[in-house]
Amino acid sequence: MTGGTFVVKPGSLFPALHRMEEEGWTSSFWGDSENNRRAKYDRLTKAGRRQLEAESKQLRQDFLGHRSSFGSVVNSCRGAVCRFSRKLQVFCEIYF
C-alpha cells in the first residue's frame, strides 16, 4: 500500500492490535490460514469502525487545517489524503 515507505513491525503491530481489542475496537477469532496453520484473525467492531471514521476525519481536518501554511501544496495533496483515508478503510476492512 505504501510502497515500503511505512513499515509496521510485529513488535509494534501486535501490541497495537491488543490495545485495540481492549478498547473494544476489534474482535479476534482463531481459524485456519491459507496453508492450514492455526491463525488469529482480527476484525473491526462497530465501535472500531466509528473510531476509524472519527480518526480519519480528524486527520483530514488537521491536514487541511494547515492550508494557510502549505498553500497550494495542500490543494494538490487533498485528493491524496482522501485516497489514503479510503485505502486505510479498505485495509482495515480486509485485515480486521
Buried (B, 14 or more C-beta within 10 A) or exposed (E): EEEEEEEEEEEEEEEEBEEBBEEEBBBEEEEEEEEEEEEEBBEBBEEBBEBBEEEBEEBBEEBBEEEEEEEEEBEEBBEEBEEBBEEBBEEBEEEB
